[in-house]
């Protein structure tokens, strides 16, 4: 358990989980508004450390310049989204207890106060006190403000694939074909063909047969490569508008004060 003296200097220290992996850095410490005892700390997590995740101080320890907590990084980053606005409501605490598998009912019975809440403890990285009037506060007041840091991260947005499948289409071609047909020709008997005309018997019966030929279409299919297709990626740059609320502290004076810078 972290003692009061150590709590005064934990802000900004790196936080490591049970698996030894760095989770983030300490942002704020919250204390029980009934007992005044520190109970929670917030850790800067997420892109550029812009998120704050609540971690119970129970079983946390300080070793050198680091804070060790008995939870891994994914457990801390997956904690319920509770706004670190300086006050932790009982319902918000109950959700955090359930996330970290802590006994909320036992803790509530121990405190005997169902309206128990938690407030920002006011510890800073130097251990010199907090901004409220007190013996550890110097004469100056620090004004702070939240700033937005915007970046990008790469994530999967979709998948594309090539798939080849077979379709059947009808192809019609005109093919010239040749065929033979029988043609009856007659010629008169002349001195030139008289010998051939009278070479047979004078009167007889006989037959002559002619074989006819024709061409028919023949289809032959061959497979030929026609083109190559591949998937590639290319980058294009677009612009998206990012909007976020930030808080700023303002300082006002009371009484007879002359401003001077």
Secondary structure per residue as TSV (DSSP state, phi and psi in degrees):
chain	resnum	aa	ss	phi	psi
A	1	X	-	360.0	136.8
A	2	X	-	-77.9	131.8
A	3	X	-	-88.2	173.2
A	4	X	H	-60.6	-39.0
A	5	X	H	-65.1	-40.6
A	6	X	H	-68.8	-34.4
A	7	X	H	-63.1	-28.4
A	8	X	T	-67.7	-9.0
A	9	X	T	-135.0	19.8
A	10	X	-	-84.4	-23.7
A	11	X	T	-56.6	130.3
A	12	X	T	90.3	-13.2
A	13	X	-	-73.7	152.2
A	14	X	E	-73.2	141.2
A	15	X	E	-109.3	130.5
A	16	X	E	-117.7	144.4
A	17	X	-	-89.2	-177.6
A	18	X	T	-65.3	-24.3
A	19	X	T	-89.2	5.6
A	20	X	S	83.5	0.5
A	21	X	-	-87.6	139.5
A	22	X	E	-68.9	131.6
A	23	X	E	-96.9	-42.1
A	24	X	E	169.2	-149.8
A	25	X	E	-130.7	152.2
A	26	X	E	-66.5	130.9
A	27	X	E	-102.8	-57.2
A	28	X	E	-144.3	160.5
A	29	X	E	-119.3	133.2
A	30	X	E	-111.2	140.2
A	31	X	E	-119.9	155.3
A	32	X	E	-65.9	124.0
A	33	X	T	-74.4	-8.4
A	34	X	T	-93.0	-45.9
A	35	X	T	-96.9	-18.3
A	36	X	-	76.6	6.2
A	37	X	-	-88.5	134.8
A	38	X	E	-60.7	136.7
A	39	X	E	-131.0	-28.1
A	40	X	E	-136.2	152.6
A	41	X	E	-131.5	153.3
A	42	X	E	-107.6	145.8
A	43	X	E	-121.4	131.4
A	44	X	E	-68.3	118.2
A	45	X	E	-133.2	-177.6
A	46	X	S	81.7	-173.7
A	47	X	G	-62.1	122.2
A	48	X	G	60.2	17.1
A	49	X	G	67.6	31.6
A	50	X	-	-85.0	-14.1
A	51	X	E	-98.2	155.7
A	52	X	E	-121.9	124.1
A	53	X	E	-112.3	135.7
A	54	X	E	-81.2	137.9
A	55	X	E	-133.4	132.2
A	56	X	E	-67.2	140.6
A	57	X	-	-77.1	-13.6
A	58	X	T	-56.9	128.2
A	59	X	T	69.4	7.8
A	60	X	-	-79.8	156.1
A	61	X	E	-146.8	156.6
A	62	X	E	-108.1	125.6
A	63	X	E	-128.1	108.0
A	64	X	T	64.8	-121.6
A	65	X	T	-105.3	24.4
A	66	X	E	-131.5	156.6
A	67	X	E	-113.8	128.1
A	68	X	E	-106.5	132.6
A	69	X	-	-122.8	150.3
A	70	X	S	-83.6	37.2
A	71	X	S	-136.7	149.8
A	72	X	-	-83.5	171.7
A	73	X	H	-62.4	-42.7
A	74	X	H	-65.2	-33.9
A	75	X	H	-66.7	-43.2
A	76	X	H	-67.6	-45.9
A	77	X	H	-66.9	-24.6
A	78	X	T	-89.5	6.9
A	79	X	S	-62.3	151.2
A	80	X	-	-51.4	143.4
A	81	X	-	-75.1	96.9
A	82	X	-	-115.0	127.5
A	83	X	-	-71.0	124.4
A	84	X	-	-83.5	74.6
A	85	X	S	-104.6	18.1
A	86	X	S	96.7	-4.8
A	87	X	E	-147.0	133.4
A	88	X	E	-116.5	114.5
A	89	X	-	-77.2	157.4
A	90	X	H	-56.3	-40.4
A	91	X	H	-65.9	-37.2
A	92	X	H	-66.2	-40.2
A	93	X	H	-64.7	-39.0
A	94	X	H	-60.9	-41.8
A	95	X	H	-63.6	-38.8
A	96	X	H	-68.0	-40.5
A	97	X	H	-59.3	-44.3
A	98	X	H	-63.8	-39.1
A	99	X	H	-63.5	-40.7
A	100	X	T	-90.0	11.9
A	101	X	T	57.3	38.9
A	102	X	-	-100.1	152.0
A	103	X	-	-81.1	97.7
A	104	X	H	-65.8	-42.0
A	105	X	H	-62.7	-41.3
A	106	X	H	-65.2	-39.9
A	107	X	H	-67.0	-38.5
A	108	X	H	-66.3	-42.1
A	109	X	H	-64.7	-35.4
A	110	X	H	-64.4	-40.6
A	111	X	H	-80.7	-22.8
A	112	X	T	54.6	37.4
A	113	X	-	-151.0	100.3
A	114	X	T	-71.6	-15.8
A	115	X	T	-95.8	12.8
A	116	X	-	-60.3	135.8
A	117	X	-	-134.8	174.6
A	118	X	E	-129.7	140.4
A	119	X	E	-124.8	159.5
A	120	X	E	-59.2	128.3
A	121	X	-	-76.0	-26.6
A	122	X	-	87.2	13.9
A	123	X	-	-73.5	142.6
A	124	X	-	-120.5	178.1
A	125	X	T	-72.2	-14.5
A	126	X	T	-98.7	-15.9
A	127	X	-	76.4	16.4
A	128	X	S	-90.9	7.5
A	129	X	-	117.9	-154.8
A	130	X	-	-136.8	-177.7
A	131	X	S	-80.6	-16.7
A	132	X	S	-72.1	158.1
A	133	X	S	-63.2	132.3
A	134	X	S	-176.5	173.2
A	135	X	T	-68.2	-20.7
A	136	X	T	-96.8	4.9
A	137	X	-	-100.3	132.7
A	138	X	-	-82.3	-170.5
A	139	X	S	-78.1	-16.8
A	140	X	-	-96.2	150.6
A	141	X	-	-117.0	130.8
A	142	X	-	-90.6	129.0
A	143	X	-	-101.2	125.8
A	144	X	-	-117.9	160.9
A	145	X	B	-149.5	152.8
A	146	X	-	-82.7	142.8
A	147	X	-	-123.7	146.4
A	148	X	-	-98.0	125.8
A	149	X	-	-113.4	121.2
A	150	X	-	-109.8	131.8
A	151	X	-	-140.4	-167.7
A	152	X	-	-131.5	154.8
A	153	X	-	-136.7	147.8
A	154	X	-	-91.9	132.6
A	155	X	-	-144.0	160.1
A	156	X	-	-69.3	134.3
A	157	X	-	-117.6	-9.9
A	158	X	-	169.5	175.4
A	159	X	-	-133.0	145.1
A	160	X	-	-131.4	144.5
A	161	X	-	-144.3	156.9
A	162	X	-	-98.3	133.7
A	163	X	-	-134.4	127.6
A	164	X	-	-103.0	131.7
A	165	X	-	-139.3	165.4
A	166	X	-	-106.8	131.7
A	167	X	-	-121.0	155.3
A	168	X	-	-114.8	128.8
A	169	X	-	-130.7	154.5
A	170	X	-	-92.2	129.6
A	171	X	-	-113.9	126.4
A	172	X	-	-114.4	124.5
A	173	X	-	-126.1	150.9
A	174	X	-	-99.3	122.6
A	175	X	-	-118.5	123.8
A	176	X	-	-72.9	129.6
A	177	X	-	-124.6	147.0
A	178	X	-	-109.9	144.7
A	179	X	B	-143.4	151.0
A	180	X	-	-96.7	147.3
A	181	X	-	-136.5	152.0
A	182	X	-	-78.6	135.3
A	183	X	-	-127.3	125.7
A	184	X	-	-86.6	122.3
A	185	X	-	-120.0	138.2
A	186	X	-	-122.9	148.1
A	187	X	-	-143.5	144.2
A	188	X	-	-70.6	156.2
A	189	X	-	-81.5	125.0
A	190	X	-	-126.0	168.0
A	191	X	T	-55.3	-27.8
A	192	X	T	-71.6	-34.7
A	193	X	T	-112.1	11.9
A	194	X	H	-61.9	-41.7
A	195	X	H	-59.2	-45.9
A	196	X	H	-67.1	-32.8
A	197	X	H	-73.6	-28.4
A	198	X	T	-107.5	15.2
A	199	X	S	-76.9	-20.6
A	200	X	S	-96.2	-175.6
A	201	X	-	-63.5	162.6
A	202	X	S	-69.1	-47.1
A	203	X	S	-128.2	127.0
A	204	X	-	-161.8	169.1
A	205	X	-	-112.0	137.9
A	206	X	-	-159.9	164.0
A	207	X	-	-129.3	148.7
A	208	X	-	-126.9	135.4
A	209	X	-	-122.8	136.0
A	210	X	-	-121.0	129.5
A	211	X	-	-84.1	125.9
A	212	X	-	-97.7	139.3
A	213	X	-	-121.1	153.7
A	214	X	B	-150.2	155.0
A	215	X	-	-91.4	142.3
A	216	X	-	-122.3	146.9
A	217	X	-	-65.1	139.0
A	218	X	-	-123.0	126.2
A	219	X	-	-105.9	128.7
A	220	X	-	-129.6	129.6
A	221	X	-	-108.2	134.6
A	222	X	-	-127.4	152.1
A	223	X	-	-100.3	127.4
A	224	X	-	-129.5	136.5
A	225	X	-	-68.6	136.5
A	226	X	-	-118.0	-30.6
A	227	X	-	-165.3	164.7
A	228	X	-	-116.0	138.8
A	229	X	-	-127.9	134.9
A	230	X	-	-141.8	159.8
A	231	X	-	-101.2	131.4
A	232	X	-	-130.8	170.1
A	233	X	-	-121.3	151.3
A	234	X	-	-140.0	150.1
A	235	X	-	-96.2	142.8
A	236	X	-	-133.6	147.6
A	237	X	-	-104.3	127.5
A	238	X	-	-120.9	169.8
A	239	X	-	-124.0	127.7
A	240	X	-	-118.4	141.0
A	241	X	-	-86.5	124.1
A	242	X	-	-109.4	127.8
A	243	X	-	-125.1	135.0
A	244	X	-	-149.5	141.4
A	245	X	-	-83.1	135.5
A	246	X	-	-124.0	147.9
A	247	X	-	-103.0	142.9
A	248	X	B	-130.7	139.6
A	249	X	-	-86.3	138.6
A	250	X	-	-118.7	144.2
A	251	X	-	-117.3	128.1
A	252	X	-	-123.4	157.6
A	253	X	-	-112.5	156.9
A	254	X	-	-128.3	145.6
A	255	X	S	92.1	-166.8
A	256	X	S	-86.5	92.6
A	257	X	-	-124.9	133.7
A	258	X	-	-103.5	115.5
A	259	X	-	-64.2	141.3
A	260	X	-	-152.6	134.7
A	261	X	-	-116.3	360.0
